[in-house]
Amino acid sequence: MEVDRVFQGSIPSLYEQHLGPMIFAPYAQDIASRLNGTRLSEVLETAAGTGIVTRALVSVLPSDVSIVATDLNQAMLDHASSRLSSAQVTWQQADAQSLPFPDGSFDAVVCQFGAMFFPDKPKAFREARRVLKRDGRFLVSVWDRIETNEFADVVVQSVATLFPDDPPVFLRRTPHGHHDTAALAAQLRAAGFATVTTETIARESAAPSAQSVAIGYCQGTPMRTEIEARGIGRLAEATELAAAAIAARFGAGPITGRIQAHVITATG
């Protein structure tokens, strides 16, 4: 859905502040480590968001490796570039389904938790293959089922009680709705990748408080748009309800919960 791809207003800063360290940073370090020690010249990042993976790449890759970080949402890139000033990185608005780069431009393409937002994933995968060099590598990660990601699951279940006839389903539908790795592998092979491997990785998600978790999910994602569409004033109500549910299960904070994702490597 188009609304699922709208990250604007205060969403980018709240996303970065509350969700960045809690759920994205652990996997950003994992993705970056998979390229560390590899001979690289040019790296492309698609769906770069607020630059969490970009910063991880800069921290581990040699300074002579050029990184082009792209995203469809300029507001996200604006926030990302404000957090990282590096001659190593070029920020560029681009649609992963129609990349503005010549064939065989990059040694690696990285996409962390962005493929779920692509309306046409096969097309985006073909584009990644097109812009890769012959021996290039495509690293893509997707969230596992929402039930394996404890904070998100509790938030969705609690907010649903406010709107029993029309619950907000963004988190279940999009970030956690594309976890079928067999289907993704088939699409990647159809896009021209000869070898596709998948690894399921569980991590511990740490948050300073239950309130931070609730703000992150309810106000720092397009779930916010869903809640606000259901009535004026409901955003604060939903956030407080989610915070209470998180606190009841995990404590008020600091707290930890389980997160789980799939990391797919495609080559050839």
N, C-alpha and C positions, 0 to 999 in steps of 0.2 A: 504494500500500500504506500502511496506517495507520502502520507503523513508520517510514516515510520522513518522517513529519511530526512525529516526537518529538524535540524539542530541549530537553533537560533535564539536570540534574546539572551536570557541568563543561563540557558541550558549548558553551553560550552564550559563556562566557569564552574558551575556546580558539578558537572560531569567530571571535570579535571580534579576539583578539590575533594570530592567525596568518593567517587567511583575509581578514579585513577589509581591511588595507592591501594585501594581495597581489593579490586578484582583484576585490573588490567596490568599493573606493574609486574606482578609475579610472572605472568606469561610473556610480557615484553622482554624481560631478562632471558627467558628461555629461548625465545625466537632469536634474539641477538646472539646468544651463545652458539646457536647452530651455524652461524656464519663466521664466527670468530675463528681465525686460523685458516680461513679459505682465501685463496688468491682471488681478489676482487678488484675491479676498477670502477664499475658503475652499478649502483643498487637503486631499484625503484621500490617505493612503498606506495601502495594504493590504500584508500580509506584510512589515511593517517590520523584522522581525528584531531585531537589536541596535542599530538606529537609525543605520546608516551613511548611508543616503539622507536620513534625517530631518535629520541634522547638516549634510549638504550643502545641503539646502533652506534651513535656517535661515541658512546662511552667505551665500546669494545673494538670498533673497526679502526684501522690505521687512518691517519689524517689525510692520506692521499686518495682514499676511497670517496668518490662523489656519491651523494645520496639525493635523489629527487623524491620529495615527499608530496603526495597528491591527495586530494579529497574533493568530493563533489560540493561540500558545503564550505563556502568561503569563510563563514563565521568561525568554523572550527580551525581552519588554517590561520586566521588572524590571531586566534588565541594561542595556537601552537607556536607561531613565529615570535609572539611576545614572550614566550617562555624559553626560547632557545635562539641565540644569535650565533651562528657558526658559518664560516665560509665553506664548510664541507657540505652544507645542506641548501638545496634550492626548493622553495615552497611553490607549488603550482596547482591551481584548481584544475581538476580533470575528472572525467567520468571513466571509471574503470572498464566500462563496456565499450568505450571508444577512445583509446589512448592516443594522445597527439605526439607519438614518438615513432621513429622509423623501425623497421624490422631489425631484430638482432641487436638492440641497443644496450641491453643490460645483462650483467652476469647473474643477477638474482632479482627476483620480485618477491616482496613480502606483503602479506595482507592479514593483519591480525583482527579478528572479529568484525570483518567488514563484508565478507561474502554473503552473509545472511540478509544484507540490505540490497543486494543486487537484484533488480527485477528479472534480469536474464543472466543467471549465473553461467550457463554454457558460453554465452557470448563473452562475458568477462574473462572466463578461463581461456578462451581462444585468443583474446587480446594479450593476456599474460604470456601465453606461449609464443605469440607473434613477436613480441618485443624482447624476448629472451634470446641470448646467444645459443648456439647449438648445444653446448654443454651446460646451459644455465639451470638454475634451480628455482622452483616456485614453492614458497612456504606460506601456507594458509591455515588459519586456526578458526574453529567454530566452537561455540559453547555446546556442552552436552545438554541432555534433558534438564528442564528446570528443577525437577525433583532431586537432582544431584548437585544443585547449587542452592544451598540452604537459605541464605539471606533473601535472594530473589523469590524463592518459593513462598516464604512466609509473608513477604510484602504483598505479593499477588493475591494470596489467599485472604489476607486481612482486608485489603482494600476492596476486594470483591463483595464483602459483606455490606459495604455501603451502597452498592449498586447491584443488588441481586438479580435484577432483570436485564442489566446491561453492563456487566463487569468490564473494566479495562483489561485488555488482553495483549497489549503491545509486547510485554516481556515474554510471555508464553508463545506468542505468534511469531515474533521476529528474532530477537537474540537467541532464544532457546527453541526455535521452531525448525531449525535446519541441521539437526544432529545426525541425520542418516548418512553415515560415512560411506556406506556401500554406494548410495546414490551419487554422492559427491565424487567418489573415485571413478565411477562410470562416466560422469560428465567430464572429468579431467582427462581420462583416456580418450574420450571422443574428441576432446579439444586438441589432441595430438601428443599428449605426454605418454611416454612408453612405460615409465615406472612410477607407481603411486604407492606410498606407504603411509600408514596411519598409526599414531601413538596417542593413547588416552592418558591424560595427565591430571592427577588430582593435586590440589594445593590447599593451603590454609589461607582463608581470607581474614584479614585483621581490620577492625574498625575502631576508632576512638570511642564511639558511643552508638547506642541504638538509634539516637536521633540522626546521626550522620548517615547511617544506612538508609533510613527512611527518606531523608532529604535527597540523597544520591539517586535513588530509584524513582521516587515520586516527582521530583522537581528537576533532576539532571538528565532525564531521558524523555523521549516523546510520550511516555506514559503521562507526563504532565499535561500535554495537550488533550489526551483522552479524559483526564479527570476534570480539567477546566471546562471541557465541552459539556459536562454533565451538571454544571451549575456553578454560579458565582459563590465563592467562599468555600467550595468543596476541597480545594487543594490543601489548605491548611488542615482541614478536618481529616482528610485522607492521610496526610503526612503524620499527624499525631497518632492516628489509629495504627498505622504501620509501625511507628516507633514503639508504641505500647506492646504490640505483638512481638516485635524483635526482643524487647527487654524481658518480656515474660518467658521467652524460650532461652535466650542467651545471656541475659543480664543487661544492665543499663550501659556498661562499658567500663574499660576497654573489653572488646569481645572478639571472638573468632568463630568462623563457620567454614564449612567445606565448600569448595568450588571445584568444578571439573570441566575440562575442555578436551577437544581433539586437535592435534597438530598434524597436518598432512604435508608431506613432502612429495612434490612431483618433479620428475626430471625426464630428459630424453626427448 
